[in-house]
Structures are given as structure tokens and as C-alpha cells.
Amino acid sequence: MAVRPFDFSERQATPFVPIGAPRTRREARRLRQRWMAIGVASLSVPFVVAVAIIFGVSH
């Protein structure tokens, strides 16, 4: 079985461009609230669906 060495010294095809921080406190707060809402929704939606299925089966 042959071993193929990889050369990581070459530059990437697409350079990494960092995303800047929000400029104002208002933008930072909105961004934080948006991600909190996404997190709460991603945790609550499966729970609500599971409860609805349980009540649907038991009813």
C-alpha cells in the first residue's frame, strides 16, 4: 500500500477573509439576539414536535 505525502505549504485557492466585528453596540446586540433566537428555535421546535406526536398517539 503506497503512502502519498500531502503538501500543505501551497496557498489555498480561495483566501480566508475574516468577518469584521459589528461596528456599534446596537449591531452587536441585534446579532446576539438573532443567534439566541435561532438557538432557542432549534432547541424548542423538535421538543414541540415530539410533544405533539405523543399527544396525537395517546389521544
N, C-alpha and C positions, 0 to 999 in steps of 0.2 A: 504494500500500500504506500503510495507516494505522499509526501508531505509538501504542501505548497506554502511557501512563505508569503505573507502579505506585507506590502509596503505601505505604511501609514504616513510616510513623510510627504506624500503628494498633497497638494491643496485640494479642497473639496470643490466639486463642480459648482455648487451654489454656496456662496459665503454666508456665514451666520450673521444675521442682522439683529442685534438686541432691541427689544421693545423698550422704549423710554418710560420712565415713571410718569404718573399723572402730573399735570402742571399745577393744579390747585388742590386745596383741601376738599373742595366740593366734588371735583372729579374723582379723587381718591375715595371719598365716602360713597359716591354712586357706584364706583367699581366694586367696592367691598360689599355693598348691599346687593348688587346684581349677583355676585358669586355666592353670597349667602342664600339668596332666593333660589338659585339653581341647585345648591346643595340640599336645601330643605325639600324642594320639589322632588329631587332624585331619591331622597330617602322616604318621603311620605307617599308618593304615588304607588310604589309596589305594596306598601302596607295597606293602603286603602283598597287596592285591587284584591289583595288576599282576604281582607275582611269581607268585602262584597261577595267573593266566591264562597267563603264559609257560610255567610248568611243565606246565600242563594241555595246552597246544597242543603242546609239544615231546615230551610223553610219549606 
